[in-house]
Amino acid sequence: MKPDQLESFAFDGENKLWNAILAHASDCIQDEVETAINRETTGEYRIHAAGRAEALNDFLISLHQLRDEAKKRYGAG
């Protein structure tokens, strides 16, 4: 990631957009998990939903890692 892009993750205090993105990502992950474990979801549909949940979770983790790196590099809190 370019330094000016990483700096965008270095905000101080509360950030409504950041909180909304994290909440939306968490909701999407939960929806995919619920689809994957639903009794009516079978075969490749279950595999697909599980894969989507994992991919969304990986993306959420990467967002947290970018925020942590930005806080270390730019001293934001």
C-alpha positions as CSV (number, residue, x, y, z in Angstrom):
1,M,0.0,0.0,0.0
2,K,1.2,3.5,-0.8
3,P,2.1,5.7,2.2
4,D,-0.6,8.2,1.4
5,Q,-3.2,5.4,1.4
6,L,-1.9,4.0,4.7
7,E,-2.1,7.4,6.2
8,S,-5.8,7.4,5.6
9,F,-6.0,4.7,8.3
10,A,-4.3,7.0,10.9
11,F,-7.2,8.9,12.2
12,D,-7.6,10.1,15.8
13,G,-10.6,9.2,18.0
14,E,-13.9,7.9,16.6
15,N,-14.5,7.6,12.9
16,K,-18.1,7.0,11.9
17,L,-17.2,5.6,8.5
18,W,-14.6,3.2,9.9
19,N,-17.1,2.0,12.5
20,A,-19.7,1.6,9.8
21,I,-17.4,-0.4,7.5
22,L,-16.4,-2.7,10.3
23,A,-20.0,-3.3,11.4
24,H,-21.1,-3.9,7.8
25,A,-18.2,-6.4,7.2
26,S,-19.1,-8.2,10.4
27,D,-22.8,-8.4,9.4
28,C,-21.8,-9.8,6.0
29,I,-19.6,-12.4,7.6
30,Q,-22.4,-13.4,9.9
31,D,-24.9,-13.7,7.0
32,E,-22.5,-16.0,5.1
33,V,-21.8,-18.1,8.1
34,E,-25.5,-18.5,8.8
35,T,-26.1,-19.4,5.1
36,A,-23.2,-22.0,5.3
37,I,-24.6,-23.7,8.4
38,N,-28.2,-23.6,7.4
39,R,-29.7,-27.1,7.0
40,E,-31.2,-26.1,3.7
41,T,-27.9,-25.1,2.2
42,T,-26.2,-28.1,0.6
43,G,-23.3,-29.1,-1.6
44,E,-21.5,-26.5,-3.4
45,Y,-23.7,-23.7,-2.1
46,R,-22.5,-24.5,1.4
47,I,-18.9,-24.5,0.2
48,H,-19.4,-21.2,-1.6
49,A,-21.0,-19.5,1.4
50,A,-18.2,-20.8,3.7
51,G,-15.6,-19.5,1.2
52,R,-17.2,-16.1,1.1
53,A,-17.3,-15.9,4.9
54,E,-13.6,-16.8,5.1
55,A,-12.7,-14.3,2.4
56,L,-14.7,-11.5,4.1
57,N,-13.1,-12.4,7.4
58,D,-9.6,-12.2,5.8
59,F,-10.5,-8.8,4.5
60,L,-11.7,-7.6,7.9
61,I,-8.4,-8.8,9.4
62,S,-6.4,-7.0,6.8
63,L,-8.3,-3.7,7.6
64,H,-7.5,-4.1,11.3
65,Q,-3.8,-4.8,10.3
66,L,-3.7,-1.6,8.2
67,R,-5.2,0.4,11.0
68,D,-2.6,-1.0,13.5
69,E,0.2,-0.3,11.1
70,A,-1.0,3.3,10.5
71,K,-1.3,3.9,14.2
72,K,2.3,2.7,14.7
73,R,3.7,4.6,11.8
74,Y,1.8,7.9,12.2
75,G,1.1,7.8,15.9
76,A,-2.7,8.1,15.6
77,G,-4.9,6.7,18.3
